[in-house]
């Protein structure tokens, strides 16, 4: 698997990937039972690629983009988001690899002292995935952000919550960064 920063001409493929992973018919990461509508647009992806605070990476296998993750810097912490794995490549270790890559990049290249992500609280299987990788629930829970145009809840009371991971020496050395 090859990791590299997203390029402008990757935007369409990344957008398709994100919408397949979150709102498609296959894969364990889909949210179609609780959220409908597109998760992202090509313009959203292009904005991330252009943003100086964002570091959008893709993972390729045989020249095809199979995963992406974005790191956004804010002080000494990095927010991880836009994390998607093509459903055909889920449960094969691709998500683990790109997450380890992103964490190592955040720590070693961006100097992050805290890794943060926001997930839908009702996605217990997804939260468990992150907890097995050292993330902890912070107790910071908010209403689902309809105003961000990332989909519309189809169930009442949908919330999001913050997970965090405080890097240590074991975390920072988990994957050598090669771009």
Rosetta constraint file for C-alpha pairs under 8 A:
AtomPair CA 1 CA 59 HARMONIC 6.37 0.50
AtomPair CA 1 CA 60 HARMONIC 5.67 0.50
AtomPair CA 1 CA 61 HARMONIC 5.14 0.50
AtomPair CA 1 CA 62 HARMONIC 7.95 0.50
AtomPair CA 2 CA 59 HARMONIC 5.50 0.50
AtomPair CA 2 CA 60 HARMONIC 5.12 0.50
AtomPair CA 2 CA 61 HARMONIC 6.57 0.50
AtomPair CA 2 CA 179 HARMONIC 7.88 0.50
AtomPair CA 3 CA 57 HARMONIC 6.66 0.50
AtomPair CA 3 CA 58 HARMONIC 5.61 0.50
AtomPair CA 3 CA 59 HARMONIC 4.51 0.50
AtomPair CA 3 CA 60 HARMONIC 6.37 0.50
AtomPair CA 3 CA 98 HARMONIC 7.83 0.50
AtomPair CA 3 CA 178 HARMONIC 7.66 0.50
AtomPair CA 3 CA 179 HARMONIC 6.11 0.50
AtomPair CA 4 CA 57 HARMONIC 5.55 0.50
AtomPair CA 4 CA 58 HARMONIC 5.68 0.50
AtomPair CA 4 CA 59 HARMONIC 6.78 0.50
AtomPair CA 4 CA 179 HARMONIC 5.45 0.50
AtomPair CA 5 CA 55 HARMONIC 7.00 0.50
AtomPair CA 5 CA 56 HARMONIC 5.81 0.50
AtomPair CA 5 CA 57 HARMONIC 4.34 0.50
AtomPair CA 5 CA 58 HARMONIC 6.26 0.50
AtomPair CA 5 CA 179 HARMONIC 7.87 0.50
AtomPair CA 6 CA 10 HARMONIC 6.17 0.50
AtomPair CA 6 CA 11 HARMONIC 7.65 0.50
AtomPair CA 6 CA 49 HARMONIC 6.39 0.50
AtomPair CA 6 CA 56 HARMONIC 5.55 0.50
AtomPair CA 6 CA 57 HARMONIC 5.15 0.50
AtomPair CA 6 CA 58 HARMONIC 5.84 0.50
AtomPair CA 7 CA 11 HARMONIC 7.12 0.50
AtomPair CA 7 CA 49 HARMONIC 6.80 0.50
AtomPair CA 8 CA 46 HARMONIC 6.45 0.50
AtomPair CA 8 CA 49 HARMONIC 6.63 0.50
AtomPair CA 10 CA 14 HARMONIC 6.06 0.50
AtomPair CA 11 CA 15 HARMONIC 6.06 0.50
AtomPair CA 11 CA 42 HARMONIC 5.91 0.50
AtomPair CA 11 CA 45 HARMONIC 5.65 0.50
AtomPair CA 11 CA 46 HARMONIC 5.85 0.50
AtomPair CA 12 CA 16 HARMONIC 6.29 0.50
AtomPair CA 12 CA 42 HARMONIC 5.73 0.50
AtomPair CA 13 CA 17 HARMONIC 6.16 0.50
AtomPair CA 13 CA 65 HARMONIC 7.14 0.50
AtomPair CA 14 CA 18 HARMONIC 6.17 0.50
AtomPair CA 14 CA 45 HARMONIC 7.21 0.50
AtomPair CA 14 CA 65 HARMONIC 7.33 0.50
AtomPair CA 14 CA 68 HARMONIC 7.14 0.50
AtomPair CA 15 CA 19 HARMONIC 6.26 0.50
AtomPair CA 15 CA 40 HARMONIC 6.29 0.50
AtomPair CA 15 CA 41 HARMONIC 6.05 0.50
AtomPair CA 15 CA 42 HARMONIC 5.58 0.50
AtomPair CA 15 CA 45 HARMONIC 6.47 0.50
AtomPair CA 16 CA 20 HARMONIC 6.06 0.50
AtomPair CA 17 CA 21 HARMONIC 6.10 0.50
AtomPair CA 17 CA 66 HARMONIC 7.36 0.50
AtomPair CA 17 CA 67 HARMONIC 7.28 0.50
AtomPair CA 17 CA 84 HARMONIC 6.86 0.50
AtomPair CA 17 CA 85 HARMONIC 7.15 0.50
AtomPair CA 17 CA 86 HARMONIC 5.90 0.50
AtomPair CA 18 CA 22 HARMONIC 6.13 0.50
AtomPair CA 18 CA 39 HARMONIC 6.90 0.50
AtomPair CA 18 CA 40 HARMONIC 6.89 0.50
AtomPair CA 18 CA 82 HARMONIC 7.29 0.50
AtomPair CA 18 CA 83 HARMONIC 7.75 0.50
AtomPair CA 18 CA 84 HARMONIC 5.51 0.50
AtomPair CA 18 CA 85 HARMONIC 7.66 0.50
AtomPair CA 18 CA 86 HARMONIC 7.93 0.50
AtomPair CA 19 CA 23 HARMONIC 5.25 0.50
AtomPair CA 19 CA 24 HARMONIC 6.37 0.50
AtomPair CA 19 CA 38 HARMONIC 6.13 0.50
AtomPair CA 19 CA 39 HARMONIC 5.59 0.50
AtomPair CA 19 CA 40 HARMONIC 6.56 0.50
AtomPair CA 20 CA 24 HARMONIC 4.19 0.50
AtomPair CA 20 CA 25 HARMONIC 7.47 0.50
AtomPair CA 20 CA 26 HARMONIC 7.81 0.50
AtomPair CA 20 CA 30 HARMONIC 7.76 0.50
AtomPair CA 20 CA 86 HARMONIC 6.90 0.50
AtomPair CA 20 CA 87 HARMONIC 7.25 0.50
AtomPair CA 21 CA 26 HARMONIC 7.64 0.50
AtomPair CA 21 CA 27 HARMONIC 6.81 0.50
AtomPair CA 21 CA 29 HARMONIC 6.06 0.50
AtomPair CA 21 CA 30 HARMONIC 5.58 0.50
AtomPair CA 21 CA 84 HARMONIC 5.80 0.50
AtomPair CA 21 CA 85 HARMONIC 6.11 0.50
AtomPair CA 21 CA 86 HARMONIC 5.78 0.50
AtomPair CA 21 CA 87 HARMONIC 5.90 0.50
AtomPair CA 22 CA 29 HARMONIC 6.02 0.50
AtomPair CA 22 CA 30 HARMONIC 4.18 0.50
AtomPair CA 22 CA 31 HARMONIC 5.43 0.50
AtomPair CA 22 CA 32 HARMONIC 7.24 0.50
AtomPair CA 22 CA 39 HARMONIC 6.72 0.50
AtomPair CA 22 CA 84 HARMONIC 7.51 0.50
AtomPair CA 23 CA 30 HARMONIC 5.35 0.50
AtomPair CA 23 CA 31 HARMONIC 5.74 0.50
AtomPair CA 23 CA 32 HARMONIC 5.22 0.50
AtomPair CA 23 CA 35 HARMONIC 7.82 0.50
AtomPair CA 23 CA 36 HARMONIC 6.99 0.50
AtomPair CA 23 CA 37 HARMONIC 7.36 0.50
AtomPair CA 23 CA 38 HARMONIC 6.84 0.50
AtomPair CA 23 CA 39 HARMONIC 6.99 0.50
AtomPair CA 24 CA 30 HARMONIC 6.19 0.50
AtomPair CA 24 CA 32 HARMONIC 7.10 0.50
AtomPair CA 25 CA 30 HARMONIC 7.25 0.50
AtomPair CA 25 CA 32 HARMONIC 7.65 0.50
AtomPair CA 26 CA 30 HARMONIC 6.98 0.50
AtomPair CA 26 CA 87 HARMONIC 5.93 0.50
AtomPair CA 27 CA 87 HARMONIC 4.55 0.50
AtomPair CA 27 CA 88 HARMONIC 7.37 0.50
AtomPair CA 27 CA 90 HARMONIC 6.70 0.50
AtomPair CA 28 CA 87 HARMONIC 7.60 0.50
AtomPair CA 28 CA 90 HARMONIC 7.70 0.50
AtomPair CA 29 CA 87 HARMONIC 7.91 0.50
AtomPair CA 29 CA 126 HARMONIC 7.21 0.50
AtomPair CA 31 CA 35 HARMONIC 5.68 0.50
AtomPair CA 31 CA 36 HARMONIC 7.73 0.50
AtomPair CA 32 CA 36 HARMONIC 5.80 0.50
AtomPair CA 33 CA 154 HARMONIC 7.26 0.50
AtomPair CA 34 CA 153 HARMONIC 5.71 0.50
AtomPair CA 34 CA 154 HARMONIC 5.09 0.50
AtomPair CA 34 CA 155 HARMONIC 5.57 0.50
AtomPair CA 34 CA 158 HARMONIC 7.94 0.50
AtomPair CA 35 CA 151 HARMONIC 5.86 0.50
AtomPair CA 35 CA 152 HARMONIC 5.34 0.50
AtomPair CA 35 CA 153 HARMONIC 4.32 0.50
AtomPair CA 35 CA 154 HARMONIC 5.34 0.50
AtomPair CA 35 CA 155 HARMONIC 7.57 0.50
AtomPair CA 36 CA 151 HARMONIC 5.41 0.50
AtomPair CA 36 CA 152 HARMONIC 5.34 0.50
AtomPair CA 36 CA 153 HARMONIC 6.40 0.50
AtomPair CA 36 CA 154 HARMONIC 6.63 0.50
AtomPair CA 37 CA 150 HARMONIC 7.43 0.50
AtomPair CA 37 CA 151 HARMONIC 4.74 0.50
AtomPair CA 37 CA 152 HARMONIC 6.30 0.50
AtomPair CA 38 CA 150 HARMONIC 6.36 0.50
AtomPair CA 38 CA 151 HARMONIC 5.75 0.50
AtomPair CA 39 CA 149 HARMONIC 7.59 0.50
AtomPair CA 39 CA 150 HARMONIC 4.46 0.50
AtomPair CA 39 CA 151 HARMONIC 5.65 0.50
AtomPair CA 40 CA 44 HARMONIC 6.10 0.50
AtomPair CA 40 CA 45 HARMONIC 7.27 0.50
AtomPair CA 40 CA 149 HARMONIC 7.96 0.50
AtomPair CA 40 CA 150 HARMONIC 6.12 0.50
AtomPair CA 41 CA 45 HARMONIC 6.51 0.50
AtomPair CA 42 CA 46 HARMONIC 6.14 0.50
AtomPair CA 43 CA 47 HARMONIC 6.07 0.50
AtomPair CA 44 CA 48 HARMONIC 6.44 0.50
AtomPair CA 45 CA 49 HARMONIC 6.30 0.50
AtomPair CA 46 CA 50 HARMONIC 6.25 0.50
AtomPair CA 47 CA 51 HARMONIC 6.00 0.50
AtomPair CA 48 CA 54 HARMONIC 5.91 0.50
AtomPair CA 48 CA 55 HARMONIC 7.52 0.50
AtomPair CA 48 CA 56 HARMONIC 6.71 0.50
AtomPair CA 49 CA 54 HARMONIC 7.07 0.50
AtomPair CA 49 CA 55 HARMONIC 7.18 0.50
AtomPair CA 49 CA 56 HARMONIC 6.17 0.50
AtomPair CA 50 CA 54 HARMONIC 7.88 0.50
AtomPair CA 51 CA 55 HARMONIC 7.92 0.50
AtomPair CA 53 CA 72 HARMONIC 5.53 0.50
AtomPair CA 53 CA 73 HARMONIC 5.50 0.50
AtomPair CA 53 CA 74 HARMONIC 7.84 0.50
AtomPair CA 54 CA 70 HARMONIC 6.58 0.50
AtomPair CA 54 CA 71 HARMONIC 5.62 0.50
AtomPair CA 54 CA 72 HARMONIC 4.42 0.50
AtomPair CA 54 CA 73 HARMONIC 6.64 0.50
AtomPair CA 55 CA 70 HARMONIC 5.47 0.50
AtomPair CA 55 CA 71 HARMONIC 5.05 0.50
AtomPair CA 55 CA 72 HARMONIC 6.34 0.50
AtomPair CA 56 CA 68 HARMONIC 7.10 0.50
AtomPair CA 56 CA 69 HARMONIC 5.84 0.50
AtomPair CA 56 CA 70 HARMONIC 4.17 0.50
AtomPair CA 56 CA 71 HARMONIC 6.37 0.50
AtomPair CA 57 CA 68 HARMONIC 5.52 0.50
AtomPair CA 57 CA 69 HARMONIC 5.48 0.50
AtomPair CA 57 CA 70 HARMONIC 6.15 0.50
AtomPair CA 58 CA 65 HARMONIC 6.36 0.50
AtomPair CA 58 CA 66 HARMONIC 7.45 0.50
AtomPair CA 58 CA 67 HARMONIC 5.60 0.50
AtomPair CA 58 CA 68 HARMONIC 4.24 0.50
AtomPair CA 58 CA 69 HARMONIC 6.62 0.50
AtomPair CA 59 CA 65 HARMONIC 5.71 0.50
AtomPair CA 59 CA 66 HARMONIC 5.79 0.50
AtomPair CA 59 CA 67 HARMONIC 5.03 0.50
AtomPair CA 59 CA 68 HARMONIC 6.09 0.50
AtomPair CA 59 CA 98 HARMONIC 6.88 0.50
AtomPair CA 60 CA 64 HARMONIC 5.09 0.50
AtomPair CA 60 CA 65 HARMONIC 4.40 0.50
AtomPair CA 60 CA 66 HARMONIC 5.58 0.50
AtomPair CA 60 CA 67 HARMONIC 7.16 0.50
AtomPair CA 61 CA 65 HARMONIC 6.64 0.50
AtomPair CA 61 CA 66 HARMONIC 6.67 0.50
AtomPair CA 66 CA 85 HARMONIC 5.87 0.50
AtomPair CA 66 CA 86 HARMONIC 5.19 0.50
AtomPair CA 66 CA 89 HARMONIC 6.98 0.50
AtomPair CA 67 CA 83 HARMONIC 7.41 0.50
AtomPair CA 67 CA 84 HARMONIC 5.40 0.50
AtomPair CA 67 CA 85 HARMONIC 4.23 0.50
AtomPair CA 67 CA 86 HARMONIC 6.03 0.50
AtomPair CA 67 CA 94 HARMONIC 7.42 0.50
AtomPair CA 67 CA 95 HARMONIC 7.41 0.50
AtomPair CA 67 CA 98 HARMONIC 7.46 0.50
AtomPair CA 68 CA 82 HARMONIC 6.89 0.50
AtomPair CA 68 CA 83 HARMONIC 5.53 0.50
AtomPair CA 68 CA 84 HARMONIC 5.41 0.50
AtomPair CA 68 CA 85 HARMONIC 6.71 0.50
AtomPair CA 68 CA 98 HARMONIC 7.51 0.50
AtomPair CA 69 CA 80 HARMONIC 6.98 0.50
AtomPair CA 69 CA 81 HARMONIC 6.04 0.50
AtomPair CA 69 CA 82 HARMONIC 5.22 0.50
AtomPair CA 69 CA 83 HARMONIC 4.20 0.50
AtomPair CA 69 CA 84 HARMONIC 6.59 0.50
AtomPair CA 69 CA 98 HARMONIC 7.30 0.50
AtomPair CA 69 CA 99 HARMONIC 7.60 0.50
AtomPair CA 69 CA 102 HARMONIC 7.24 0.50
AtomPair CA 70 CA 79 HARMONIC 7.96 0.50
AtomPair CA 70 CA 80 HARMONIC 5.69 0.50
AtomPair CA 70 CA 81 HARMONIC 5.22 0.50
AtomPair CA 70 CA 82 HARMONIC 5.48 0.50
AtomPair CA 70 CA 83 HARMONIC 6.67 0.50
AtomPair CA 70 CA 102 HARMONIC 7.97 0.50
AtomPair CA 71 CA 78 HARMONIC 6.04 0.50
AtomPair CA 71 CA 79 HARMONIC 5.55 0.50
AtomPair CA 71 CA 80 HARMONIC 4.76 0.50
AtomPair CA 71 CA 81 HARMONIC 6.56 0.50
AtomPair CA 71 CA 102 HARMONIC 7.26 0.50
AtomPair CA 71 CA 106 HARMONIC 7.25 0.50
AtomPair CA 72 CA 78 HARMONIC 5.45 0.50
AtomPair CA 72 CA 79 HARMONIC 5.09 0.50
AtomPair CA 72 CA 80 HARMONIC 6.63 0.50
AtomPair CA 73 CA 77 HARMONIC 6.23 0.50
AtomPair CA 73 CA 78 HARMONIC 4.71 0.50
AtomPair CA 73 CA 79 HARMONIC 6.57 0.50
AtomPair CA 73 CA 110 HARMONIC 7.66 0.50
AtomPair CA 74 CA 78 HARMONIC 6.04 0.50
AtomPair CA 74 CA 79 HARMONIC 7.62 0.50
AtomPair CA 76 CA 111 HARMONIC 6.76 0.50
AtomPair CA 76 CA 112 HARMONIC 4.97 0.50
AtomPair CA 76 CA 113 HARMONIC 5.47 0.50
AtomPair CA 76 CA 114 HARMONIC 6.75 0.50
AtomPair CA 77 CA 112 HARMONIC 4.88 0.50
AtomPair CA 77 CA 113 HARMONIC 5.62 0.50
AtomPair CA 77 CA 114 HARMONIC 4.60 0.50
AtomPair CA 77 CA 115 HARMONIC 5.81 0.50
AtomPair CA 77 CA 116 HARMONIC 7.19 0.50
AtomPair CA 78 CA 106 HARMONIC 6.54 0.50
AtomPair CA 78 CA 112 HARMONIC 5.98 0.50
AtomPair CA 78 CA 114 HARMONIC 6.42 0.50
AtomPair CA 78 CA 115 HARMONIC 5.12 0.50
AtomPair CA 78 CA 116 HARMONIC 6.11 0.50
AtomPair CA 79 CA 115 HARMONIC 6.02 0.50
AtomPair CA 79 CA 116 HARMONIC 4.67 0.50
AtomPair CA 79 CA 117 HARMONIC 5.50 0.50
AtomPair CA 80 CA 102 HARMONIC 7.99 0.50
AtomPair CA 80 CA 115 HARMONIC 7.05 0.50
AtomPair CA 80 CA 116 HARMONIC 6.07 0.50
AtomPair CA 80 CA 117 HARMONIC 5.14 0.50
AtomPair CA 81 CA 117 HARMONIC 6.30 0.50
AtomPair CA 81 CA 118 HARMONIC 7.45 0.50
AtomPair CA 84 CA 95 HARMONIC 7.82 0.50
AtomPair CA 85 CA 89 HARMONIC 6.62 0.50
AtomPair CA 85 CA 90 HARMONIC 6.24 0.50
AtomPair CA 85 CA 94 HARMONIC 7.19 0.50
AtomPair CA 85 CA 95 HARMONIC 6.27 0.50
AtomPair CA 86 CA 90 HARMONIC 6.51 0.50
AtomPair CA 89 CA 94 HARMONIC 6.69 0.50
AtomPair CA 90 CA 94 HARMONIC 6.72 0.50
AtomPair CA 90 CA 95 HARMONIC 7.08 0.50
AtomPair CA 91 CA 95 HARMONIC 7.92 0.50
AtomPair CA 93 CA 97 HARMONIC 6.22 0.50
AtomPair CA 94 CA 98 HARMONIC 6.28 0.50
AtomPair CA 95 CA 99 HARMONIC 6.00 0.50
AtomPair CA 96 CA 100 HARMONIC 6.10 0.50
AtomPair CA 97 CA 101 HARMONIC 6.12 0.50
AtomPair CA 98 CA 102 HARMONIC 6.05 0.50
AtomPair CA 99 CA 103 HARMONIC 6.12 0.50
AtomPair CA 100 CA 104 HARMONIC 6.09 0.50
AtomPair CA 100 CA 174 HARMONIC 6.55 0.50
AtomPair CA 100 CA 175 HARMONIC 6.21 0.50
AtomPair CA 101 CA 105 HARMONIC 6.12 0.50
AtomPair CA 101 CA 175 HARMONIC 5.96 0.50
AtomPair CA 101 CA 176 HARMONIC 7.62 0.50
AtomPair CA 101 CA 177 HARMONIC 6.67 0.50
AtomPair CA 102 CA 106 HARMONIC 6.04 0.50
AtomPair CA 103 CA 107 HARMONIC 6.18 0.50
AtomPair CA 103 CA 115 HARMONIC 7.57 0.50
AtomPair CA 103 CA 171 HARMONIC 7.46 0.50
AtomPair CA 103 CA 172 HARMONIC 7.23 0.50
AtomPair CA 104 CA 108 HARMONIC 5.75 0.50
AtomPair CA 104 CA 109 HARMONIC 7.74 0.50
AtomPair CA 104 CA 171 HARMONIC 7.17 0.50
AtomPair CA 104 CA 172 HARMONIC 5.27 0.50
AtomPair CA 104 CA 173 HARMONIC 6.83 0.50
AtomPair CA 104 CA 174 HARMONIC 6.70 0.50
AtomPair CA 104 CA 175 HARMONIC 6.05 0.50
AtomPair CA 104 CA 176 HARMONIC 7.21 0.50
AtomPair CA 104 CA 177 HARMONIC 6.90 0.50
AtomPair CA 105 CA 109 HARMONIC 5.14 0.50
AtomPair CA 105 CA 110 HARMONIC 6.68 0.50
AtomPair CA 105 CA 177 HARMONIC 6.61 0.50
AtomPair CA 106 CA 110 HARMONIC 4.89 0.50
AtomPair CA 106 CA 111 HARMONIC 6.30 0.50
AtomPair CA 106 CA 112 HARMONIC 5.46 0.50
AtomPair CA 106 CA 115 HARMONIC 7.83 0.50
AtomPair CA 107 CA 111 HARMONIC 4.76 0.50
AtomPair CA 107 CA 112 HARMONIC 4.71 0.50
AtomPair CA 107 CA 113 HARMONIC 6.99 0.50
AtomPair CA 107 CA 167 HARMONIC 7.32 0.50
AtomPair CA 107 CA 172 HARMONIC 5.93 0.50
AtomPair CA 108 CA 112 HARMONIC 7.69 0.50
AtomPair CA 108 CA 172 HARMONIC 6.71 0.50
AtomPair CA 112 CA 167 HARMONIC 7.95 0.50
AtomPair CA 113 CA 166 HARMONIC 6.34 0.50
AtomPair CA 113 CA 167 HARMONIC 6.26 0.50
AtomPair CA 114 CA 164 HARMONIC 6.85 0.50
AtomPair CA 114 CA 165 HARMONIC 5.95 0.50
AtomPair CA 114 CA 166 HARMONIC 4.82 0.50
AtomPair CA 114 CA 167 HARMONIC 6.36 0.50
AtomPair CA 115 CA 164 HARMONIC 5.46 0.50
AtomPair CA 115 CA 165 HARMONIC 5.04 0.50
AtomPair CA 115 CA 166 HARMONIC 6.30 0.50
AtomPair CA 115 CA 167 HARMONIC 7.32 0.50
AtomPair CA 116 CA 162 HARMONIC 6.83 0.50
AtomPair CA 116 CA 163 HARMONIC 5.71 0.50
AtomPair CA 116 CA 164 HARMONIC 4.46 0.50
AtomPair CA 116 CA 165 HARMONIC 6.56 0.50
AtomPair CA 117 CA 162 HARMONIC 5.78 0.50
AtomPair CA 117 CA 163 HARMONIC 5.31 0.50
AtomPair CA 117 CA 164 HARMONIC 6.44 0.50
AtomPair CA 118 CA 160 HARMONIC 6.44 0.50
AtomPair CA 118 CA 161 HARMONIC 5.42 0.50
AtomPair CA 118 CA 162 HARMONIC 4.56 0.50
AtomPair CA 118 CA 163 HARMONIC 6.15 0.50
AtomPair CA 119 CA 123 HARMONIC 7.42 0.50
AtomPair CA 119 CA 127 HARMONIC 7.37 0.50
AtomPair CA 119 CA 160 HARMONIC 5.38 0.50
AtomPair CA 119 CA 161 HARMONIC 5.54 0.50
AtomPair CA 119 CA 162 HARMONIC 6.61 0.50
AtomPair CA 119 CA 163 HARMONIC 7.58 0.50
AtomPair CA 120 CA 144 HARMONIC 7.56 0.50
AtomPair CA 120 CA 158 HARMONIC 7.32 0.50
AtomPair CA 120 CA 159 HARMONIC 5.81 0.50
AtomPair CA 120 CA 160 HARMONIC 4.20 0.50
AtomPair CA 120 CA 161 HARMONIC 6.26 0.50
AtomPair CA 121 CA 127 HARMONIC 7.75 0.50
AtomPair CA 121 CA 141 HARMONIC 7.75 0.50
AtomPair CA 121 CA 158 HARMONIC 7.40 0.50
AtomPair CA 121 CA 159 HARMONIC 5.52 0.50
AtomPair CA 121 CA 160 HARMONIC 4.98 0.50
AtomPair CA 121 CA 161 HARMONIC 5.63 0.50
AtomPair CA 122 CA 158 HARMONIC 7.05 0.50
AtomPair CA 122 CA 159 HARMONIC 7.20 0.50
AtomPair CA 123 CA 127 HARMONIC 6.28 0.50
AtomPair CA 124 CA 128 HARMONIC 6.02 0.50
AtomPair CA 125 CA 129 HARMONIC 6.28 0.50
AtomPair CA 126 CA 130 HARMONIC 6.54 0.50
AtomPair CA 127 CA 131 HARMONIC 6.09 0.50
AtomPair CA 128 CA 132 HARMONIC 6.14 0.50
AtomPair CA 129 CA 133 HARMONIC 6.77 0.50
AtomPair CA 130 CA 134 HARMONIC 6.59 0.50
AtomPair CA 130 CA 135 HARMONIC 5.42 0.50
AtomPair CA 130 CA 136 HARMONIC 7.89 0.50
AtomPair CA 131 CA 135 HARMONIC 4.62 0.50
AtomPair CA 131 CA 136 HARMONIC 5.88 0.50
AtomPair CA 134 CA 165 HARMONIC 6.15 0.50
AtomPair CA 135 CA 163 HARMONIC 5.87 0.50
AtomPair CA 135 CA 164 HARMONIC 5.16 0.50
AtomPair CA 135 CA 165 HARMONIC 4.66 0.50
AtomPair CA 136 CA 163 HARMONIC 5.25 0.50
AtomPair CA 136 CA 164 HARMONIC 5.38 0.50
AtomPair CA 136 CA 165 HARMONIC 6.39 0.50
AtomPair CA 137 CA 161 HARMONIC 7.56 0.50
AtomPair CA 137 CA 162 HARMONIC 6.27 0.50
AtomPair CA 137 CA 163 HARMONIC 4.57 0.50
AtomPair CA 137 CA 164 HARMONIC 6.62 0.50
AtomPair CA 138 CA 161 HARMONIC 7.73 0.50
AtomPair CA 138 CA 162 HARMONIC 5.85 0.50
AtomPair CA 138 CA 163 HARMONIC 5.70 0.50
AtomPair CA 138 CA 164 HARMONIC 6.76 0.50
AtomPair CA 139 CA 161 HARMONIC 7.08 0.50
AtomPair CA 139 CA 162 HARMONIC 7.08 0.50
AtomPair CA 140 CA 161 HARMONIC 5.56 0.50
AtomPair CA 140 CA 162 HARMONIC 5.56 0.50
AtomPair CA 141 CA 159 HARMONIC 6.60 0.50
AtomPair CA 141 CA 160 HARMONIC 5.67 0.50
AtomPair CA 141 CA 161 HARMONIC 4.32 0.50
AtomPair CA 141 CA 162 HARMONIC 6.73 0.50
AtomPair CA 142 CA 159 HARMONIC 5.52 0.50
AtomPair CA 142 CA 160 HARMONIC 5.39 0.50
AtomPair CA 142 CA 161 HARMONIC 6.30 0.50
AtomPair CA 143 CA 157 HARMONIC 7.47 0.50
AtomPair CA 143 CA 158 HARMONIC 6.47 0.50
AtomPair CA 143 CA 159 HARMONIC 4.46 0.50
AtomPair CA 143 CA 160 HARMONIC 6.17 0.50
AtomPair CA 144 CA 153 HARMONIC 7.68 0.50
AtomPair CA 144 CA 158 HARMONIC 5.59 0.50
AtomPair CA 144 CA 159 HARMONIC 4.57 0.50
AtomPair CA 144 CA 160 HARMONIC 5.53 0.50
AtomPair CA 145 CA 149 HARMONIC 7.87 0.50
AtomPair CA 145 CA 150 HARMONIC 7.90 0.50
AtomPair CA 145 CA 160 HARMONIC 7.97 0.50
AtomPair CA 146 CA 150 HARMONIC 6.89 0.50
AtomPair CA 146 CA 151 HARMONIC 6.69 0.50
AtomPair CA 146 CA 152 HARMONIC 6.09 0.50
AtomPair CA 146 CA 153 HARMONIC 7.81 0.50
AtomPair CA 153 CA 158 HARMONIC 6.65 0.50
AtomPair CA 167 CA 171 HARMONIC 5.49 0.50
AtomPair CA 167 CA 172 HARMONIC 6.53 0.50
AtomPair CA 168 CA 172 HARMONIC 6.22 0.50
AtomPair CA 169 CA 173 HARMONIC 6.30 0.50
AtomPair CA 170 CA 174 HARMONIC 6.32 0.50
